[in-house]
Amino acid sequence: MSFYPNGMVAPVTMSFETGEQATINVRLPDVVRLTKLRATVTKALAGTDAGTITLKNQAGTTLATLSMPASTAINTEFSADLDHEVPADGYVTLVAAKTTAGGKCEVFLES
């Protein structure tokens, strides 16, 4: 995981598919102030219910949540502003959740 010159971290693939919904720790070697959470749908969400991507700090406190409605189409983008400093050698956690499986997205953290 590394930051590009414009302050965007390399994308993290998150899935709402059966057996693929995950909790992923994004480790950051240096102090970083996160300012935005973004996601782009790369596989349409199943039409049964919404999916969420939640960003949490090391203590487990929610910093931002993106809610993607059922049947969200490919290339639909979502974003949420935030203001959180991650300490050196710290991490944030991304959590994918959807009751009925179906869909994928790329998630980006901006600083």
Biopython code that builds the backbone (N, CA, C, O; Angstrom):
import numpy as np
from Bio.PDB.StructureBuilder import StructureBuilder

atoms = [
    (1, "MET", "N", (0.859, -1.159, 0.000)),
    (1, "MET", "CA", (0.000, 0.000, 0.000)),
    (1, "MET", "C", (0.906, 1.222, 0.000)),
    (1, "MET", "O", (1.725, 1.395, 0.903)),
    (2, "SER", "N", (0.760, 2.063, -1.005)),
    (2, "SER", "CA", (1.576, 3.266, -1.039)),
    (2, "SER", "C", (0.761, 4.434, -1.563)),
    (2, "SER", "O", (-0.212, 4.256, -2.295)),
    (3, "PHE", "N", (1.175, 5.627, -1.176)),
    (3, "PHE", "CA", (0.477, 6.827, -1.617)),
    (3, "PHE", "C", (1.052, 7.328, -2.920)),
    (3, "PHE", "O", (2.271, 7.351, -3.093)),
    (4, "TYR", "N", (0.197, 7.727, -3.832)),
    (4, "TYR", "CA", (0.602, 8.343, -5.072)),
    (4, "TYR", "C", (0.908, 9.809, -4.803)),
    (4, "TYR", "O", (0.531, 10.323, -3.750)),
    (5, "PRO", "N", (1.584, 10.503, -5.727)),
    (5, "PRO", "CA", (1.940, 11.908, -5.484)),
    (5, "PRO", "C", (0.758, 12.820, -5.166)),
    (5, "PRO", "O", (0.922, 13.793, -4.430)),
    (6, "ASN", "N", (-0.416, 12.534, -5.698)),
    (6, "ASN", "CA", (-1.569, 13.405, -5.440)),
    (6, "ASN", "C", (-2.236, 13.128, -4.098)),
    (6, "ASN", "O", (-3.250, 13.748, -3.778)),
    (7, "GLY", "N", (-1.692, 12.217, -3.315)),
    (7, "GLY", "CA", (-2.222, 11.951, -1.987)),
    (7, "GLY", "C", (-3.248, 10.841, -1.929)),
    (7, "GLY", "O", (-3.879, 10.652, -0.890)),
    (8, "MET", "N", (-3.437, 10.097, -3.012)),
    (8, "MET", "CA", (-4.403, 9.000, -2.995)),
    (8, "MET", "C", (-3.659, 7.682, -2.798)),
    (8, "MET", "O", (-2.645, 7.424, -3.446)),
    (9, "VAL", "N", (-4.167, 6.873, -1.913)),
    (9, "VAL", "CA", (-3.547, 5.583, -1.661)),
    (9, "VAL", "C", (-3.939, 4.610, -2.773)),
    (9, "VAL", "O", (-4.978, 4.775, -3.412)),
    (10, "ALA", "N", (-3.112, 3.610, -2.997)),
    (10, "ALA", "CA", (-3.429, 2.568, -3.976)),
    (10, "ALA", "C", (-4.794, 1.972, -3.626)),
    (10, "ALA", "O", (-5.126, 1.841, -2.449)),
    (11, "PRO", "N", (-5.580, 1.613, -4.633)),
    (11, "PRO", "CA", (-6.937, 1.123, -4.357)),
    (11, "PRO", "C", (-6.949, -0.203, -3.601)),
    (11, "PRO", "O", (-6.038, -1.023, -3.711)),
    (12, "VAL", "N", (-8.016, -0.373, -2.833)),
    (12, "VAL", "CA", (-8.266, -1.616, -2.117)),
    (12, "VAL", "C", (-9.539, -2.208, -2.709)),
    (12, "VAL", "O", (-10.577, -1.547, -2.726)),
    (13, "THR", "N", (-9.473, -3.439, -3.190)),
    (13, "THR", "CA", (-10.652, -4.097, -3.730)),
    (13, "THR", "C", (-11.477, -4.646, -2.579)),
    (13, "THR", "O", (-10.979, -5.401, -1.743)),
    (14, "MET", "N", (-12.764, -4.250, -2.548)),
    (14, "MET", "CA", (-13.690, -4.742, -1.531)),
    (14, "MET", "C", (-14.821, -5.476, -2.251)),
    (14, "MET", "O", (-15.278, -5.045, -3.309)),
    (15, "SER", "N", (-15.261, -6.576, -1.672)),
    (15, "SER", "CA", (-16.259, -7.415, -2.313)),
    (15, "SER", "C", (-17.463, -7.645, -1.409)),
    (15, "SER", "O", (-17.340, -7.743, -0.188)),
    (16, "PHE", "N", (-18.629, -7.729, -2.041)),
    (16, "PHE", "CA", (-19.863, -8.107, -1.362)),
    (16, "PHE", "C", (-20.289, -9.515, -1.782)),
    (16, "PHE", "O", (-21.413, -9.933, -1.503)),
    (17, "GLU", "N", (-19.399, -10.242, -2.448)),
    (17, "GLU", "CA", (-19.707, -11.589, -2.927)),
    (17, "GLU", "C", (-19.691, -12.592, -1.768)),
    (17, "GLU", "O", (-19.099, -12.331, -0.721)),
    (18, "THR", "N", (-20.342, -13.734, -1.965)),
    (18, "THR", "CA", (-20.368, -14.793, -0.968)),
    (18, "THR", "C", (-18.948, -15.224, -0.629)),
    (18, "THR", "O", (-18.160, -15.531, -1.524)),
    (19, "GLY", "N", (-18.622, -15.248, 0.649)),
    (19, "GLY", "CA", (-17.310, -15.692, 1.106)),
    (19, "GLY", "C", (-16.192, -14.686, 0.878)),
    (19, "GLY", "O", (-15.035, -14.982, 1.176)),
    (20, "GLU", "N", (-16.509, -13.504, 0.356)),
    (20, "GLU", "CA", (-15.475, -12.507, 0.072)),
    (20, "GLU", "C", (-15.635, -11.223, 0.878)),
    (20, "GLU", "O", (-14.771, -10.351, 0.790)),
    (21, "GLN", "N", (-16.689, -11.071, 1.649)),
    (21, "GLN", "CA", (-16.854, -9.864, 2.462)),
    (21, "GLN", "C", (-15.786, -9.896, 3.547)),
    (21, "GLN", "O", (-15.688, -10.854, 4.314)),
    (22, "ALA", "N", (-14.988, -8.832, 3.598)),
    (22, "ALA", "CA", (-13.813, -8.868, 4.457)),
    (22, "ALA", "C", (-13.674, -7.606, 5.291)),
    (22, "ALA", "O", (-14.275, -6.567, 5.019)),
    (23, "THR", "N", (-12.851, -7.749, 6.320)),
    (23, "THR", "CA", (-12.370, -6.635, 7.111)),
    (23, "THR", "C", (-10.883, -6.531, 6.819)),
    (23, "THR", "O", (-10.128, -7.470, 7.071)),
    (24, "ILE", "N", (-10.458, -5.379, 6.281)),
    (24, "ILE", "CA", (-9.076, -5.223, 5.832)),
    (24, "ILE", "C", (-8.419, -4.068, 6.587)),
    (24, "ILE", "O", (-8.938, -2.952, 6.612)),
    (25, "ASN", "N", (-7.271, -4.352, 7.201)),
    (25, "ASN", "CA", (-6.485, -3.295, 7.838)),
    (25, "ASN", "C", (-5.550, -2.702, 6.788)),
    (25, "ASN", "O", (-4.783, -3.420, 6.146)),
    (26, "VAL", "N", (-5.625, -1.379, 6.622)),
    (26, "VAL", "CA", (-4.752, -0.664, 5.696)),
    (26, "VAL", "C", (-3.661, -0.031, 6.549)),
    (26, "VAL", "O", (-3.908, 0.938, 7.266)),
    (27, "ARG", "N", (-2.466, -0.579, 6.468)),
    (27, "ARG", "CA", (-1.345, -0.123, 7.292)),
    (27, "ARG", "C", (-0.624, 1.020, 6.598)),
    (27, "ARG", "O", (-0.390, 0.981, 5.391)),
    (28, "LEU", "N", (-0.273, 2.042, 7.380)),
    (28, "LEU", "CA", (0.375, 3.240, 6.854)),
    (28, "LEU", "C", (1.665, 3.479, 7.634)),
    (28, "LEU", "O", (1.624, 3.666, 8.850)),
    (29, "PRO", "N", (2.817, 3.474, 6.947)),
    (29, "PRO", "CA", (4.102, 3.568, 7.645)),
    (29, "PRO", "C", (4.411, 4.954, 8.216)),
    (29, "PRO", "O", (5.161, 5.068, 9.185)),
    (30, "ASP", "N", (3.844, 6.001, 7.629)),
    (30, "ASP", "CA", (4.110, 7.368, 8.070)),
    (30, "ASP", "C", (2.830, 8.013, 8.589)),
    (30, "ASP", "O", (1.731, 7.508, 8.359)),
    (31, "VAL", "N", (2.983, 9.123, 9.286)),
    (31, "VAL", "CA", (1.826, 9.894, 9.739)),
    (31, "VAL", "C", (1.069, 10.391, 8.508)),
    (31, "VAL", "O", (1.667, 10.968, 7.599)),
    (32, "VAL", "N", (-0.228, 10.170, 8.479)),
    (32, "VAL", "CA", (-1.059, 10.585, 7.347)),
    (32, "VAL", "C", (-2.357, 11.184, 7.879)),
    (32, "VAL", "O", (-2.965, 10.639, 8.800)),
    (33, "ARG", "N", (-2.778, 12.301, 7.302)),
    (33, "ARG", "CA", (-4.088, 12.881, 7.618)),
    (33, "ARG", "C", (-5.032, 12.489, 6.487)),
    (33, "ARG", "O", (-4.884, 12.966, 5.362)),
    (34, "LEU", "N", (-5.994, 11.629, 6.776)),
    (34, "LEU", "CA", (-6.967, 11.193, 5.774)),
    (34, "LEU", "C", (-8.081, 12.231, 5.678)),
    (34, "LEU", "O", (-8.589, 12.705, 6.695)),
    (35, "THR", "N", (-8.458, 12.583, 4.439)),
    (35, "THR", "CA", (-9.457, 13.625, 4.237)),
    (35, "THR", "C", (-10.694, 13.148, 3.470)),
    (35, "THR", "O", (-11.726, 13.818, 3.484)),
    (36, "LYS", "N", (-10.596, 12.003, 2.807)),
    (36, "LYS", "CA", (-11.748, 11.544, 2.028)),
    (36, "LYS", "C", (-11.680, 10.034, 1.836)),
    (36, "LYS", "O", (-10.607, 9.453, 1.670)),
    (37, "LEU", "N", (-12.852, 9.419, 1.865)),
    (37, "LEU", "CA", (-13.029, 8.008, 1.526)),
    (37, "LEU", "C", (-13.827, 7.976, 0.238)),
    (37, "LEU", "O", (-14.885, 8.598, 0.148)),
    (38, "ARG", "N", (-13.330, 7.251, -0.768)),
    (38, "ARG", "CA", (-14.029, 7.134, -2.054)),
    (38, "ARG", "C", (-14.176, 5.667, -2.432)),
    (38, "ARG", "O", (-13.381, 4.823, -2.019)),
    (39, "ALA", "N", (-15.203, 5.376, -3.221)),
    (39, "ALA", "CA", (-15.373, 4.025, -3.764)),
    (39, "ALA", "C", (-16.015, 4.124, -5.135)),
    (39, "ALA", "O", (-16.848, 4.994, -5.389)),
    (40, "THR", "N", (-15.611, 3.214, -6.016)),
    (40, "THR", "CA", (-16.196, 3.083, -7.344)),
    (40, "THR", "C", (-16.655, 1.643, -7.509)),
    (40, "THR", "O", (-15.878, 0.711, -7.299)),
    (41, "VAL", "N", (-17.903, 1.460, -7.881)),
    (41, "VAL", "CA", (-18.456, 0.117, -8.071)),
    (41, "VAL", "C", (-17.843, -0.503, -9.329)),
    (41, "VAL", "O", (-17.856, 0.108, -10.398)),
    (42, "THR", "N", (-17.305, -1.722, -9.195)),
    (42, "THR", "CA", (-16.681, -2.425, -10.320)),
    (42, "THR", "C", (-17.466, -3.662, -10.749)),
    (42, "THR", "O", (-17.199, -4.229, -11.808)),
    (43, "LYS", "N", (-18.418, -4.076, -9.943)),
    (43, "LYS", "CA", (-19.379, -5.134, -10.296)),
    (43, "LYS", "C", (-20.689, -4.725, -9.648)),
    (43, "LYS", "O", (-20.749, -4.518, -8.436)),
    (44, "ALA", "N", (-21.738, -4.607, -10.452)),
    (44, "ALA", "CA", (-23.029, -4.102, -9.964)),
    (44, "ALA", "C", (-23.483, -4.828, -8.703)),
    (44, "ALA", "O", (-23.314, -6.040, -8.574)),
    (45, "LEU", "N", (-24.058, -4.070, -7.778)),
    (45, "LEU", "CA", (-24.579, -4.667, -6.551)),
    (45, "LEU", "C", (-25.872, -5.418, -6.850)),
    (45, "LEU", "O", (-26.698, -4.977, -7.649)),
    (46, "ALA", "N", (-26.023, -6.549, -6.195)),
    (46, "ALA", "CA", (-27.248, -7.331, -6.344)),
    (46, "ALA", "C", (-28.435, -6.473, -5.912)),
    (46, "ALA", "O", (-28.313, -5.623, -5.030)),
    (47, "GLY", "N", (-29.575, -6.705, -6.541)),
    (47, "GLY", "CA", (-30.745, -5.859, -6.346)),
    (47, "GLY", "C", (-31.564, -6.113, -5.101)),
    (47, "GLY", "O", (-32.701, -5.651, -5.016)),
    (48, "THR", "N", (-31.027, -6.828, -4.137)),
    (48, "THR", "CA", (-31.806, -7.191, -2.955)),
    (48, "THR", "C", (-31.686, -6.217, -1.793)),
    (48, "THR", "O", (-32.666, -5.968, -1.092)),
    (49, "ASP", "N", (-30.492, -5.661, -1.581)),
    (49, "ASP", "CA", (-30.278, -4.746, -0.458)),
    (49, "ASP", "C", (-29.008, -3.938, -0.669)),
    (49, "ASP", "O", (-28.223, -4.218, -1.575)),
    (50, "ALA", "N", (-28.816, -2.933, 0.176)),
    (50, "ALA", "CA", (-27.652, -2.043, 0.080)),
    (50, "ALA", "C", (-26.396, -2.727, 0.615)),
    (50, "ALA", "O", (-26.461, -3.675, 1.397)),
    (51, "GLY", "N", (-25.260, -2.217, 0.167)),
    (51, "GLY", "CA", (-23.968, -2.625, 0.706)),
    (51, "GLY", "C", (-23.313, -1.420, 1.355)),
    (51, "GLY", "O", (-23.561, -0.283, 0.956)),
    (52, "THR", "N", (-22.483, -1.665, 2.348)),
    (52, "THR", "CA", (-21.774, -0.559, 2.988)),
    (52, "THR", "C", (-20.282, -0.854, 3.075)),
    (52, "THR", "O", (-19.855, -1.999, 3.223)),
    (53, "ILE", "N", (-19.509, 0.215, 2.978)),
    (53, "ILE", "CA", (-18.084, 0.185, 3.276)),
    (53, "ILE", "C", (-17.898, 1.138, 4.449)),
    (53, "ILE", "O", (-18.236, 2.318, 4.359)),
    (54, "THR", "N", (-17.364, 0.624, 5.544)),
    (54, "THR", "CA", (-17.150, 1.429, 6.743)),
    (54, "THR", "C", (-15.661, 1.551, 7.001)),
    (54, "THR", "O", (-14.934, 0.558, 6.968)),
    (55, "LEU", "N", (-15.209, 2.772, 7.258)),
    (55, "LEU", "CA", (-13.824, 3.055, 7.622)),
    (55, "LEU", "C", (-13.765, 3.293, 9.123)),
    (55, "LEU", "O", (-14.503, 4.118, 9.660)),
    (56, "LYS", "N", (-12.872, 2.555, 9.803)),
    (56, "LYS", "CA", (-12.728, 2.689, 11.256)),
    (56, "LYS", "C", (-11.281, 3.003, 11.617)),
    (56, "LYS", "O", (-10.353, 2.654, 10.887)),
    (57, "ASN", "N", (-11.104, 3.672, 12.768)),
    (57, "ASN", "CA", (-9.748, 3.927, 13.243)),
    (57, "ASN", "C", (-9.254, 2.729, 14.047)),
    (57, "ASN", "O", (-9.961, 1.730, 14.178)),
    (58, "GLN", "N", (-8.030, 2.831, 14.589)),
    (58, "GLN", "CA", (-7.437, 1.718, 15.326)),
    (58, "GLN", "C", (-8.235, 1.322, 16.561)),
    (58, "GLN", "O", (-8.170, 0.172, 16.996)),
    (59, "ALA", "N", (-8.982, 2.256, 17.127)),
    (59, "ALA", "CA", (-9.794, 1.967, 18.311)),
    (59, "ALA", "C", (-11.138, 1.338, 17.946)),
    (59, "ALA", "O", (-11.895, 0.930, 18.827)),
    (60, "GLY", "N", (-11.436, 1.258, 16.630)),
    (60, "GLY", "CA", (-12.702, 0.685, 16.192)),
    (60, "GLY", "C", (-13.826, 1.688, 16.040)),
    (60, "GLY", "O", (-14.971, 1.310, 15.791)),
    (61, "THR", "N", (-13.506, 2.976, 16.189)),
    (61, "THR", "CA", (-14.507, 4.033, 16.025)),
    (61, "THR", "C", (-14.742, 4.300, 14.549)),
    (61, "THR", "O", (-13.784, 4.415, 13.784)),
    (62, "THR", "N", (-15.998, 4.401, 14.134)),
    (62, "THR", "CA", (-16.332, 4.659, 12.740)),
    (62, "THR", "C", (-15.961, 6.094, 12.371)),
    (62, "THR", "O", (-16.342, 7.046, 13.052)),
    (63, "LEU", "N", (-15.206, 6.227, 11.271)),
    (63, "LEU", "CA", (-14.804, 7.535, 10.747)),
    (63, "LEU", "C", (-15.692, 7.964, 9.588)),
    (63, "LEU", "O", (-15.982, 9.151, 9.437)),
    (64, "ALA", "N", (-16.128, 7.011, 8.767)),
    (64, "ALA", "CA", (-16.976, 7.304, 7.605)),
    (64, "ALA", "C", (-17.622, 6.017, 7.136)),
    (64, "ALA", "O", (-17.072, 4.928, 7.298)),
    (65, "THR", "N", (-18.814, 6.164, 6.544)),
    (65, "THR", "CA", (-19.518, 5.018, 5.959)),
    (65, "THR", "C", (-20.064, 5.412, 4.596)),
    (65, "THR", "O", (-20.681, 6.465, 4.435)),
    (66, "LEU", "N", (-19.828, 4.551, 3.623)),
    (66, "LEU", "CA", (-20.408, 4.716, 2.294)),
    (66, "LEU", "C", (-21.517, 3.684, 2.141)),
    (66, "LEU", "O", (-21.280, 2.488, 2.316)),
    (67, "SER", "N", (-22.718, 4.133, 1.817)),
    (67, "SER", "CA", (-23.845, 3.231, 1.603)),
    (67, "SER", "C", (-24.166, 3.198, 0.119)),
    (67, "SER", "O", (-24.429, 4.231, -0.497)),
    (68, "MET", "N", (-24.140, 2.004, -0.442)),
    (68, "MET", "CA", (-24.390, 1.795, -1.868)),
    (68, "MET", "C", (-25.725, 1.087, -2.023)),
    (68, "MET", "O", (-25.863, -0.061, -1.602)),
    (69, "PRO", "N", (-26.712, 1.746, -2.620)),
    (69, "PRO", "CA", (-28.037, 1.149, -2.738)),
    (69, "PRO", "C", (-28.054, -0.149, -3.546)),
    (69, "PRO", "O", (-27.175, -0.387, -4.374)),
    (70, "ALA", "N", (-29.052, -0.971, -3.299)),
    (70, "ALA", "CA", (-29.254, -2.182, -4.106)),
    (70, "ALA", "C", (-29.291, -1.803, -5.576)),
    (70, "ALA", "O", (-29.809, -0.747, -5.940)),
    (71, "SER", "N", (-28.747, -2.658, -6.411)),
    (71, "SER", "CA", (-28.722, -2.492, -7.870)),
    (71, "SER", "C", (-27.830, -1.349, -8.342)),
    (71, "SER", "O", (-27.978, -0.901, -9.479)),
    (72, "THR", "N", (-26.904, -0.858, -7.509)),
    (72, "THR", "CA", (-25.985, 0.187, -7.955)),
    (72, "THR", "C", (-25.172, -0.320, -9.141)),
    (72, "THR", "O", (-24.601, -1.410, -9.096)),
    (73, "ALA", "N", (-25.127, 0.484, -10.205)),
    (73, "ALA", "CA", (-24.469, 0.101, -11.456)),
    (73, "ALA", "C", (-22.952, 0.273, -11.390)),
    (73, "ALA", "O", (-22.426, 1.023, -10.568)),
    (74, "ILE", "N", (-22.273, -0.441, -12.276)),
    (74, "ILE", "CA", (-20.823, -0.305, -12.438)),
    (74, "ILE", "C", (-20.482, 1.152, -12.724)),
    (74, "ILE", "O", (-21.238, 1.858, -13.391)),
    (75, "ASN", "N", (-19.329, 1.595, -12.210)),
    (75, "ASN", "CA", (-18.770, 2.942, -12.372)),
    (75, "ASN", "C", (-19.473, 4.009, -11.542)),
    (75, "ASN", "O", (-19.126, 5.185, -11.652)),
    (76, "THR", "N", (-20.443, 3.641, -10.719)),
    (76, "THR", "CA", (-21.053, 4.618, -9.817)),
    (76, "THR", "C", (-20.048, 4.922, -8.704)),
    (76, "THR", "O", (-19.428, 4.015, -8.148)),
    (77, "GLU", "N", (-19.897, 6.213, -8.386)),
    (77, "GLU", "CA", (-18.926, 6.627, -7.382)),
    (77, "GLU", "C", (-19.617, 7.153, -6.122)),
    (77, "GLU", "O", (-20.699, 7.736, -6.180)),
    (78, "PHE", "N", (-18.967, 6.931, -4.998)),
    (78, "PHE", "CA", (-19.438, 7.391, -3.694)),
    (78, "PHE", "C", (-18.263, 8.024, -2.968)),
    (78, "PHE", "O", (-17.115, 7.642, -3.197)),
    (79, "SER", "N", (-18.535, 8.994, -2.089)),
    (79, "SER", "CA", (-17.447, 9.582, -1.307)),
    (79, "SER", "C", (-17.980, 10.140, 0.004)),
    (79, "SER", "O", (-19.166, 10.438, 0.145)),
    (80, "ALA", "N", (-17.068, 10.272, 0.955)),
    (80, "ALA", "CA", (-17.377, 10.874, 2.254)),
    (80, "ALA", "C", (-16.143, 11.632, 2.727)),
    (80, "ALA", "O", (-15.022, 11.133, 2.638)),
    (81, "ASP", "N", (-16.364, 12.841, 3.229)),
    (81, "ASP", "CA", (-15.275, 13.633, 3.787)),
    (81, "ASP", "C", (-14.980, 13.165, 5.206)),
    (81, "ASP", "O", (-15.872, 12.708, 5.920)),
    (82, "LEU", "N", (-13.722, 13.285, 5.601)),
    (82, "LEU", "CA", (-13.335, 12.979, 6.965)),
    (82, "LEU", "C", (-12.087, 13.775, 7.314)),
    (82, "LEU", "O", (-11.482, 14.396, 6.441)),
    (83, "ASP", "N", (-11.708, 13.761, 8.553)),
    (83, "ASP", "CA", (-10.501, 14.430, 9.013)),
    (83, "ASP", "C", (-9.933, 13.583, 10.132)),
    (83, "ASP", "O", (-10.342, 13.694, 11.287)),
    (84, "HIS", "N", (-8.972, 12.725, 9.768)),
    (84, "HIS", "CA", (-8.413, 11.788, 10.751)),
    (84, "HIS", "C", (-6.931, 11.606, 10.503)),
    (84, "HIS", "O", (-6.510, 11.300, 9.388)),
    (85, "GLU", "N", (-6.145, 11.795, 11.544)),
    (85, "GLU", "CA", (-4.703, 11.573, 11.446)),
    (85, "GLU", "C", (-4.375, 10.167, 11.912)),
    (85, "GLU", "O", (-4.732, 9.761, 13.018)),
    (86, "VAL", "N", (-3.686, 9.429, 11.045)),
    (86, "VAL", "CA", (-3.231, 8.082, 11.372)),
    (86, "VAL", "C", (-1.779, 8.204, 11.830)),
    (86, "VAL", "O", (-0.970, 8.799, 11.118)),
    (87, "PRO", "N", (-1.425, 7.661, 12.993)),
    (87, "PRO", "CA", (-0.046, 7.768, 13.459)),
    (87, "PRO", "C", (0.900, 6.922, 12.615)),
    (87, "PRO", "O", (0.467, 6.015, 11.904)),
    (88, "ALA", "N", (2.197, 7.225, 12.697)),
    (88, "ALA", "CA", (3.196, 6.420, 12.001)),
    (88, "ALA", "C", (3.048, 4.960, 12.415)),
    (88, "ALA", "O", (2.824, 4.660, 13.587)),
    (89, "ASP", "N", (3.173, 4.061, 11.454)),
    (89, "ASP", "CA", (3.006, 2.620, 11.665)),
    (89, "ASP", "C", (1.618, 2.273, 12.188)),
    (89, "ASP", "O", (1.433, 1.251, 12.850)),
    (90, "GLY", "N", (0.647, 3.126, 11.888)),
    (90, "GLY", "CA", (-0.731, 2.875, 12.295)),
    (90, "GLY", "C", (-1.533, 2.257, 11.168)),
    (90, "GLY", "O", (-0.989, 1.886, 10.128)),
    (91, "TYR", "N", (-2.831, 2.152, 11.387)),
    (91, "TYR", "CA", (-3.705, 1.586, 10.361)),
    (91, "TYR", "C", (-5.126, 2.101, 10.533)),
    (91, "TYR", "O", (-5.505, 2.615, 11.586)),
    (92, "VAL", "N", (-5.888, 1.948, 9.477)),
    (92, "VAL", "CA", (-7.332, 2.105, 9.510)),
    (92, "VAL", "C", (-7.912, 0.800, 8.994)),
    (92, "VAL", "O", (-7.221, 0.013, 8.347)),
    (93, "THR", "N", (-9.177, 0.577, 9.283)),
    (93, "THR", "CA", (-9.827, -0.671, 8.897)),
    (93, "THR", "C", (-10.987, -0.382, 7.957)),
    (93, "THR", "O", (-11.785, 0.523, 8.201)),
    (94, "LEU", "N", (-11.075, -1.155, 6.882)),
    (94, "LEU", "CA", (-12.199, -1.102, 5.948)),
    (94, "LEU", "C", (-13.042, -2.349, 6.152)),
    (94, "LEU", "O", (-12.518, -3.463, 6.185)),
    (95, "VAL", "N", (-14.355, -2.161, 6.289)),
    (95, "VAL", "CA", (-15.270, -3.281, 6.512)),
    (95, "VAL", "C", (-16.342, -3.270, 5.428)),
    (95, "VAL", "O", (-17.036, -2.269, 5.250)),
    (96, "ALA", "N", (-16.477, -4.379, 4.705)),
    (96, "ALA", "CA", (-17.534, -4.543, 3.697)),
    (96, "ALA", "C", (-18.676, -5.326, 4.333)),
    (96, "ALA", "O", (-18.456, -6.326, 5.017)),
    (97, "ALA", "N", (-19.912, -4.851, 4.094)),
    (97, "ALA", "CA", (-21.074, -5.560, 4.638)),
    (97, "ALA", "C", (-22.252, -5.448, 3.678)),
    (97, "ALA", "O", (-22.547, -4.372, 3.157)),
    (98, "LYS", "N", (-22.916, -6.573, 3.453)),
    (98, "LYS", "CA", (-24.136, -6.627, 2.637)),
    (98, "LYS", "C", (-24.851, -7.903, 3.028)),
    (98, "LYS", "O", (-24.243, -8.973, 3.016)),
    (99, "THR", "N", (-26.122, -7.819, 3.375)),
    (99, "THR", "CA", (-26.863, -8.988, 3.842)),
    (99, "THR", "C", (-26.947, -10.066, 2.771)),
    (99, "THR", "O", (-26.692, -11.239, 3.045)),
    (100, "THR", "N", (-27.304, -9.673, 1.553)),
    (100, "THR", "CA", (-27.409, -10.625, 0.449)),
    (100, "THR", "C", (-26.248, -10.371, -0.501)),
    (100, "THR", "O", (-26.066, -9.248, -0.970)),
    (101, "ALA", "N", (-25.476, -11.386, -0.782)),
    (101, "ALA", "CA", (-24.237, -11.239, -1.551)),
    (101, "ALA", "C", (-24.481, -10.679, -2.951)),
    (101, "ALA", "O", (-25.546, -10.854, -3.542)),
    (102, "GLY", "N", (-23.439, -9.992, -3.462)),
    (102, "GLY", "CA", (-23.439, -9.527, -4.838)),
    (102, "GLY", "C", (-22.884, -8.132, -5.012)),
    (102, "GLY", "O", (-23.473, -7.161, -4.538)),
    (103, "GLY", "N", (-21.734, -8.026, -5.701)),
    (103, "GLY", "CA", (-21.150, -6.737, -6.047)),
    (103, "GLY", "C", (-19.721, -6.592, -5.549)),
    (103, "GLY", "O", (-19.284, -7.299, -4.641)),
    (104, "LYS", "N", (-18.994, -5.643, -6.175)),
    (104, "LYS", "CA", (-17.613, -5.335, -5.789)),
    (104, "LYS", "C", (-17.352, -3.857, -6.015)),
    (104, "LYS", "O", (-18.055, -3.199, -6.782)),
    (105, "CYS", "N", (-16.316, -3.336, -5.327)),
    (105, "CYS", "CA", (-15.912, -1.952, -5.525)),
    (105, "CYS", "C", (-14.431, -1.779, -5.226)),
    (105, "CYS", "O", (-13.821, -2.590, -4.529)),
    (106, "GLU", "N", (-13.869, -0.706, -5.767)),
    (106, "GLU", "CA", (-12.515, -0.276, -5.443)),
    (106, "GLU", "C", (-12.651, 0.885, -4.470)),
    (106, "GLU", "O", (-13.435, 1.806, -4.694)),
    (107, "VAL", "N", (-11.883, 0.834, -3.389)),
    (107, "VAL", "CA", (-11.952, 1.858, -2.359)),
    (107, "VAL", "C", (-10.629, 2.612, -2.327)),
    (107, "VAL", "O", (-9.557, 2.018, -2.441)),
    (108, "PHE", "N", (-10.721, 3.940, -2.169)),
    (108, "PHE", "CA", (-9.552, 4.810, -2.143)),
    (108, "PHE", "C", (-9.593, 5.668, -0.885)),
    (108, "PHE", "O", (-10.655, 6.152, -0.490)),
    (109, "LEU", "N", (-8.432, 5.855, -0.256)),
    (109, "LEU", "CA", (-8.276, 6.782, 0.852)),
    (109, "LEU", "C", (-7.467, 7.955, 0.352)),
    (109, "LEU", "O", (-6.433, 7.766, -0.287)),
    (110, "GLU", "N", (-7.920, 9.167, 0.631)),
    (110, "GLU", "CA", (-7.197, 10.354, 0.188)),
    (110, "GLU", "C", (-6.656, 11.107, 1.379)),
    (110, "GLU", "O", (-7.255, 11.141, 2.454)),
    (111, "SER", "N", (-5.485, 11.719, 1.150)),
    (111, "SER", "CA", (-4.882, 12.541, 2.195)),
    (111, "SER", "C", (-4.699, 13.949, 1.703)),
    (111, "SER", "O", (-4.203, 14.801, 2.440)),
]
sb = StructureBuilder()
sb.init_structure("model")
sb.init_model(0)
sb.init_chain("A")
sb.init_seg("    ")
for serial, (resi, resn, name, xyz) in enumerate(atoms, 1):
    if name == "N":
        sb.init_residue(resn, " ", resi, " ")
    sb.init_atom(name, np.array(xyz, "f"), 0.0, 1.0, " ", f" {name:<3s}", serial, name[0])
structure = sb.get_structure()
